[in-house]
């Protein structure tokens, strides 16, 4: 995946790419249906690439062998995600909806693996929204002993969280290291304490968490239900 410095925005919009599929018009139809479904799940997707694996014959029987997906500048449930790279193998799909020019319908739950990356500015904006403000303020309280969270940024291999003490004009900042632990993300202050763990959806398991090139990278797997 490409690396984007923290806070950098592109000078011009990136044109969306058409889904890639082999196997004839049936696979192409599914690729477009999957793209429509994904865009319906997100508030924004700046760039989306989809690659399907399998054959038209197997697809007509309701089976897709695999999907590879890459996306940039995604907003999902008010969370800004800089880059996404996902893969999954073996999906049951319902073709009837595609014939009626509707979004694809998935038959059964399936698992995806991959990586998502966040910029410091994107995280800071996301944690200031109503949907995520409680999480941001909880982290500030646990790690800084202050609330609300005034923002965060990424510096090398550390997160810098900041908040204002009552009456102070200068913010209090603290360096925080991140790591994957027990299926979630642990944030620990540079001096070792205090620490906090992100609340995690039981359908998501984080296996790797690291900071680099101005981004927070999380790698793991998730169970998706139709």
C-alpha positions as a printed NumPy array, in Angstrom:
array([[  0.   ,   0.   ,   0.   ],
       [  1.205,   3.537,  -0.693],
       [  2.381,   5.73 ,   2.153],
       [  0.802,   9.106,   2.817],
       [  2.406,  11.614,   5.222],
       [  0.222,  12.677,   8.116],
       [ -2.057,  15.493,   7.121],
       [ -1.177,  15.525,   3.407],
       [ -4.104,  15.918,   1.036],
       [ -3.945,  15.283,  -2.706],
       [ -3.87 ,  18.297,  -4.994],
       [ -6.564,  16.839,  -7.235],
       [ -9.31 ,  14.254,  -6.937],
       [ -8.564,  10.691,  -7.958],
       [-10.986,   9.286, -10.497],
       [-12.732,   6.068,  -9.388],
       [-11.57 ,   2.961, -11.178],
       [-13.878,   0.42 , -12.757],
       [-14.088,  -2.954, -10.987],
       [-11.851,  -5.615, -12.481],
       [-13.318,  -9.018, -13.219],
       [-12.602, -11.992, -15.451],
       [-15.184, -14.522, -16.568],
       [-17.351, -12.506, -18.904],
       [-20.413, -10.297, -18.443],
       [-21.76 , -12.189, -15.428],
       [-18.613, -11.477, -13.409],
       [-18.671,  -7.88 , -14.607],
       [-22.262,  -7.565, -13.441],
       [-21.321,  -8.864, -10.004],
       [-18.34 ,  -6.514,  -9.788],
       [-20.608,  -3.537, -10.401],
       [-23.121,  -4.879,  -7.879],
       [-20.424,  -5.263,  -5.221],
       [-19.206,  -1.745,  -5.859],
       [-22.75 ,  -0.417,  -5.436],
       [-23.176,  -2.384,  -2.191],
       [-19.876,  -1.094,  -0.782],
       [-20.676,   2.502,  -1.621],
       [-24.046,   2.125,   0.099],
       [-22.271,   1.023,   3.292],
       [-19.942,   4.049,   3.395],
       [-20.429,   7.785,   3.554],
       [-17.583,   8.306,   1.087],
       [-15.078,   6.345,  -1.008],
       [-12.624,   8.367,  -3.076],
       [-11.032,   5.483,  -4.973],
       [-12.135,   1.852,  -5.176],
       [-10.562,  -1.128,  -6.934],
       [-12.271,  -4.537,  -6.904],
       [-10.867,  -7.767,  -8.335],
       [-13.05 , -10.866,  -8.475],
       [-11.84 , -14.458,  -8.641],
       [-13.789, -17.367, -10.07 ],
       [-15.812, -18.176, -13.161],
       [-19.137, -17.127, -14.597],
       [-20.421, -20.706, -14.382],
       [-19.634, -21.03 , -10.681],
       [-21.109, -17.604, -10.066],
       [-24.381, -18.604, -11.724],
       [-24.483, -21.418,  -9.172],
       [-24.173, -18.824,  -6.395],
       [-20.467, -19.187,  -5.599],
       [-17.701, -16.583,  -5.875],
       [-14.164, -17.88 ,  -5.274],
       [-12.694, -14.688,  -3.871],
       [-12.574, -10.886,  -3.781],
       [ -9.614,  -8.527,  -3.523],
       [-10.358,  -4.901,  -2.67 ],
       [ -8.341,  -1.715,  -2.328],
       [ -9.761,   1.689,  -1.457],
       [ -8.555,   5.138,  -0.447],
       [-10.074,   7.972,   1.552],
       [-13.01 ,   5.999,   2.93 ],
       [-15.463,   7.333,   5.505],
       [-17.324,   4.527,   7.291],
       [-19.679,   5.327,  10.157],
       [-17.999,   8.759,  10.52 ],
       [-14.514,   7.21 ,  10.788],
       [-11.998,   8.463,   8.222],
       [ -9.827,   5.665,   6.835],
       [ -6.88 ,   6.615,   4.666],
       [ -6.322,   3.259,   2.966],
       [ -8.03 ,  -0.137,   2.938],
       [ -6.783,  -3.416,   1.528],
       [ -9.037,  -6.472,   2.035],
       [ -9.34 , -10.023,   0.76 ],
       [-11.795, -12.843,   1.248],
       [-12.226, -16.341,  -0.139],
       [-15.461, -18.104,  -0.971],
       [-18.712, -16.118,  -0.853],
       [-22.27 , -17.28 ,  -1.48 ],
       [-24.161, -14.666,  -3.516],
       [-27.692, -14.241,  -4.836],
       [-27.702, -13.351,  -8.52 ],
       [-31.375, -12.463,  -8.881],
       [-30.94 ,  -9.012,  -7.375],
       [-28.212,  -8.17 ,  -9.89 ],
       [-30.416,  -9.064, -12.817],
       [-32.925,  -6.513, -11.461],
       [-30.106,  -3.926, -11.296],
       [-30.032,  -3.902,  -7.5  ],
       [-27.108,  -4.109,  -5.09 ],
       [-25.67 ,  -7.593,  -4.659],
       [-27.204,  -9.709,  -1.888],
       [-24.96 , -11.98 ,   0.136],
       [-26.294, -15.337,   1.238],
       [-24.132, -16.223,   4.256],
       [-21.693, -14.621,   6.686],
       [-18.071, -14.613,   5.514],
       [-14.638, -13.648,   6.813],
       [-12.338, -10.99 ,   5.454],
       [ -8.662, -10.367,   6.164],
       [ -6.66 ,  -7.254,   5.484],
       [ -5.262,  -3.945,   6.608],
       [ -6.645,  -0.475,   7.244],
       [ -4.555,   2.666,   7.722],
       [ -5.434,   5.958,   9.402],
       [ -3.765,   9.359,   9.232],
       [ -3.325,  11.431,  12.373],
       [ -5.499,  14.238,  11.019],
       [ -8.205,  11.775,   9.982],
       [ -8.25 ,  10.169,  13.417],
       [ -8.357,  13.554,  15.116],
       [-11.327,  14.67 ,  13.007],
       [-13.128,  11.36 ,  13.485],
       [-12.755,  11.415,  17.269],
       [-14.308,  14.889,  17.355],
       [-17.547,  13.701,  15.696],
       [-20.596,  12.804,  17.817],
       [-20.246,   9.148,  16.793],
       [-16.711,   8.817,  18.214],
       [-16.338,  11.663,  20.719],
       [-17.057,   9.352,  23.642],
       [-14.165,   7.102,  22.627],
       [-11.78 ,  10.036,  22.205],
       [-12.709,  11.567,  25.553],
       [-12.388,   8.165,  27.233],
       [ -8.848,   7.774,  25.877],
       [ -7.937,  11.282,  27.045],
       [ -9.28 ,  10.523,  30.502],
       [ -7.461,   7.177,  30.751],
       [ -4.131,   8.306,  29.304],
       [ -3.914,  12.003,  30.192],
       [ -6.208,  12.258,  33.177],
       [ -7.963,  15.106,  31.345],
       [-11.034,  15.477,  29.19 ],
       [-12.157,  16.269,  26.538],
       [ -9.629,  15.14 ,  23.951],
       [ -8.353,  18.205,  22.077],
       [ -6.771,  16.227,  19.254],
       [ -4.034,  13.818,  18.316],
       [ -1.248,  13.475,  15.794],
       [  1.31 ,  10.908,  14.732],
       [  5.018,  11.516,  15.292],
       [  7.282,   8.735,  14.057],
       [  6.27 ,   5.612,  16.013],
       [  4.112,   7.342,  18.615],
       [  0.668,   8.859,  18.912],
       [  0.585,  12.251,  20.609],
       [ -2.651,  12.873,  22.494],
       [ -3.452,  16.327,  23.819],
       [ -6.01 ,  17.928,  26.103],
       [ -6.29 ,  21.139,  28.106],
       [ -6.133,  21.329,  31.868],
       [ -8.661,  23.688,  33.426],
       [ -7.505,  27.297,  33.005],
       [ -4.389,  26.421,  30.976],
       [ -3.835,  27.911,  27.53 ],
       [ -1.207,  25.373,  26.503],
       [ -2.296,  21.758,  25.957],
       [ -0.985,  18.79 ,  27.868],
       [  0.519,  16.254,  25.444],
       [  1.594,  12.686,  26.027],
       [  3.291,  10.152,  23.759],
       [  1.466,   6.846,  23.399],
       [  2.707,   3.6  ,  21.863],
       [  0.287,   1.172,  20.203],
       [  0.325,  -2.592,  19.845],
       [ -2.072,  -5.434,  19.137],
       [ -2.998,  -7.467,  22.199],
       [ -5.75 , -10.006,  22.75 ],
       [ -7.548,  -9.155,  19.504],
       [ -7.71 ,  -5.422,  20.154],
       [ -5.384,  -2.409,  20.308],
       [ -3.565,  -1.417,  23.461],
       [ -2.361,   2.167,  23.923],
       [  0.377,   2.61 ,  26.494],
       [  2.121,   5.787,  27.586],
       [  5.84 ,   5.982,  26.856],
       [  6.725,   5.703,  30.537],
       [  4.754,   2.447,  30.76 ],
       [  1.632,   3.625,  32.575],
       [ -1.18 ,   4.373,  32.305],
       [ -2.593,   2.328,  29.429],
       [ -5.927,   1.795,  27.697],
       [ -7.491,  -0.79 ,  25.398],
       [ -9.836,   0.011,  22.556],
       [-13.33 ,  -1.495,  22.845],
       [-13.633,  -3.908,  19.933],
       [-16.574,  -5.37 ,  18.052],
       [-16.641,  -9.134,  18.79 ],
       [-16.682,  -9.763,  15.023],
       [-13.322,  -8.002,  14.563],
       [ -9.917,  -9.253,  15.667],
       [ -6.785,  -7.086,  15.389],
       [ -3.571,  -9.062,  14.917],
       [ -1.061,  -6.266,  14.218],
       [ -0.951,  -2.561,  15.106],
       [  1.931,  -0.247,  14.295],
       [  2.765,   3.345,  13.441],
       [  4.9  ,   4.35 ,  10.478],
       [  5.227,   6.976,   7.747],
       [  2.592,   9.15 ,   9.397],
       [ -0.041,   6.399,   9.475],
       [ -1.533,   3.998,  11.998],
       [ -1.744,   0.541,  10.411],
       [ -4.103,  -2.129,  11.747],
       [ -4.143,  -5.66 ,  10.367],
       [ -6.571,  -8.446,  11.235],
       [ -9.78 , -10.169,  10.263],
       [-13.509,  -9.578,  10.572],
       [-16.711, -11.587,  10.235],
       [-19.269,  -9.926,   7.952],
       [-22.956, -10.771,   8.147],
       [-25.41 , -10.008,   5.303]])
